[in-house]
């Protein structure tokens, strides 16, 4: 970023615990430990079905930090297209495996 561009949220590929969900979210629930990839995609368009999530055709598709008020280095993150993006991890938030997982706090 150029210094003149001002402050901006940044960060991607975050791990966290779901605090709340919208009424249309069905794949994750409050308390689930989830990870989000660096791209926001719908996981249903032709590009996503081919594994090209960074070329998603959905109107909300982008990269974390590519939209104002978006980014993973925060206390809380609103996740658009949550059913397509968030992946529930097969461990509990208090699992002994947690220290071996990367976190937003340790990412630079």
Secondary structure, 3 states (H helix, E strand, C coil): CCHHHCCCCCCCCCEEECCCCCCCCCCCCCCCEEECCCEECCCCCHHHHCCCHHHCCCCCCEECCCCCCCCCCCCCCCCCCHHHHCEECCCCCCCCCHHHCCCCCCCC
